[in-house]
C-alpha cells in the first residue's frame, strides 16, 4: 500500500507532526524564519480558517533605526526586540517557539531572535544561554579587523557600500537597542 506524501511536506516546507503538536498546545506561536537576506519574526494564532498573524517584523525594518540588516546574530536579536515592541497590547500570555524545519543550534540566529523577544518583554518559555558579546556583534568586529580589505568583493564590502562601520558594530548595536526600547 502506497501512502501519498502531502505536498508541503514533499517540498520540505512543513513538518506536520511538529505543527500538530504546536497547534495542540493552544498557545500563540512565535515564528522565526531565516532567509538569505534577513530575519522574519511573527506572532501567529491558529484559526480553523487559517493562521492569523498578530504581529510581523522583517529585519529590513531596522533600517529606520540606522542598522544595516544582514542575516547575523545582532540583527536577529534586534528583530526580536522590535517584534516584542510591536506586539505589545496585541499579544497576551505565553508563546511557544516555532522554528519550522530549522535545526535548533544553541548559539544560532533563531535563538538570538528568541532572546531578543524575551528581553523585549514577550513571555516565551526557554532555557537559552547566550553570550552577550556575540549578541552585540563583538565577534563580527574582531573578524572585520583581521580581514584583508584589499581584495575586491571581500566579506564586508556590502557594509562599506552602505557606509556602515563594522568595526564599531557594538556601539551602534547598543544605540539601536536603546532606541528600540524607548
N, C-alpha and C positions, 0 to 999 in steps of 0.2 A: 504494500500500500504506500502510495506516494503522498507526502504532506506538502501542500503548497506553502511557500515562504511568502510572508507578507511583503508588499512592495517596499515599504520604508525600511524594513529590516534587510531585505536583499540589497538595497542600495546603501546600506550602512548609515542610516540616518536615525533609527530609533531602536532602542533595546526595550521591547515590550514588557518583559518580565520586570525590569527595573522601573519602568514608567508605572506599571500597575502597583508596585509596592509604594511608590511615591504618592500616587493618587489615593490609595487606601489609607494613607496617614491622615488625610483630610486637612492637611496644613497647606498654606500657600507655599509655592516653590521659589527659591532664589536660583534663577537660571543664569549661569555664567558660560559664555562661549568665547573661544579664542579664534580669531581669524588671522589671515596673513598680514593684515594691515592694522589690527587693533583688537579691542576687547568689547564685548557686548554683555551687558548685565541687565536682567529683568526680574521683576517680581510678578509671578504668574499664578492665577487662581483657576482651578479646574471647574469646568461647567459642562453640562451634557451637550450644550450647543457648540462647545469648543472652548479652548483655553482663553481666558481673559487676561490681558496684560494690564497690570495695575500701575506699574512704573517701568520706564525703559531709559537706559543711558547707553550711549555709544561713546567710546573713548575719544572720538573726534570732538565731542562737546567740551573737552578740556582745553581746546584752543582759546576759548574765551577767557580762560584763566592764565593765559600765556604759557601753556605747557604744550610741547611738541609731542603728540601722541604716537607712540610706537607700540609694538606688542612686547612690552617688557614688564618686569615686576613693579617698578614705581608707577607706571601708567595703570596697571591693573588695580593697585591699591587705591589710587586717586579716583578711578572709575567707580570702585565700590563705595568710597566715601560720598561721591556725587549721587549715586543711586540712593544711598541712605538719606541724604538730604532731600532729594526729590520725592521720596516715598513717605515722608513724614505726613501724618494725617490720612494717608490712603491705606496704609498697612498697619494692622494691629495684630498682636500675638506673635507666636513663633513662626519661623520659616524653616524649611528644610532645603538643604543644598541639592541642586540637580546639576551635576556636571556632565550629563549626557554620556557620550561614548568615550570621553577623555579618561585616560588612566590617571588616577589621583597620584600626583607626585608631591612629596612633602613640602618642598620649597618652590613650587611652581606658580605659574601665573593665576591659575584657578583659585588656589588658596590665598594668594596675595589679595585678590579681589574680595574673597570671603572675609579676610581680616579687615579690609577697608570698610566693608559693610558693617561688621561688628563694631569697629571703632567709631563708625558714624552713628550708631545707635540702633541698628536692627538686631533683633533677637534671633540668632541662629546657633543652635547647639553645635559646638565643635571643640576640638582639643588641639588645635593647630598652634604650634610654637614657631614663631618667625623671628629671624634675626633683624633687628631694627636697621642695621646698616645696609642690609640687602633691600629692605623696603624703601629706603631713601635713595638708593642708587649709588652707594659708595663704591660697590664693585664695578659699576659701569665707568665711573670717573677714574678709578685706578687703571682700568683696562685702556681707557682713552688716552691716558698719559703715556702709556707704554706702546701705543700703536704708532706705526710708521705712517705719517700723513703725506709722505711724498708720493706714495702710489696713487695713481688715478683710480677713482671708484672705490676708495677704501671704505671700511665699515661705517664710519661716522660721516660720510660725505653728505648724506641727506640732512643730518643735523646742521652741518655748516651752510647748506643752501638756505635753510630757514633761519639762519643766524641764531641758533640755539647753542649755548656754550655747555658742552657735555662735561667739561672739567669742573664746572660749578653746579652740577646737577643736584647735589644735596641741598644747597641753599635755595635753589629755585623750587625744589620739591617742598621744602618746609614753608616757603612763602605761599605756594599754591594750596598746600594743605590748610594753612591758616585762613586763606581766602574762602575755601570751600566750607570750612566750619562756621564762618560768620554769615 
